[in-house]
Amino acid sequence: MGPIHYNSPSRRQDLCSKKLLQVSKQILVLGTFSDDLSFIHRLTHPP
């Protein structure tokens, strides 16, 4: 068994897709959070 090559293409792609998944989840959470905030803001500050 040789050493694991962390910079192999498939490994790098796997890490990239995992990172992208995390980022998209965070964006999704942030998006819903800001939606909630604006909703609360509209409730507490009627036009």
N, C-alpha and C positions, 0 to 999 in steps of 0.2 A: 504493500500500500504506500503510494507516494503521498507527499504533502498535498493538502487541499489547496487548489489555486483559487483564491478569492476573486481574482480579477479575470476569471474565465467569463466569456460572453453570457452564457446562460445564467451564471450566478449574478452577474452585474444586472442583467435584465430583471431577474427575480427581485433583487433589492430595489431596483427602480420602480417596478410595478407596485411593490409593497409601500414604498414611500409615496407614490402617487395616490394610492388608495387611502393612506393616512391623511394626506393633504386634502383630498376631495371630501373625506369625512369631516375634517375640521372646517372646511369652507361651508359644507352643508349645515353643520351645527351653528357656525357663526351666522349664516344666512337666516336660519330659523330664529336664532336669538335676536338678531337685529329686527326681524319682522315683529317678534313679540314686543321688543322695546318700542318700536314705532306705534304699535297697537296700543300699548299702555300709555304712551305719550299722547296719542289722540284722545284716549279716554280721559286722561287727567288734564289735558289742555284742549278743550273744545275750540274749534275755529270761530 
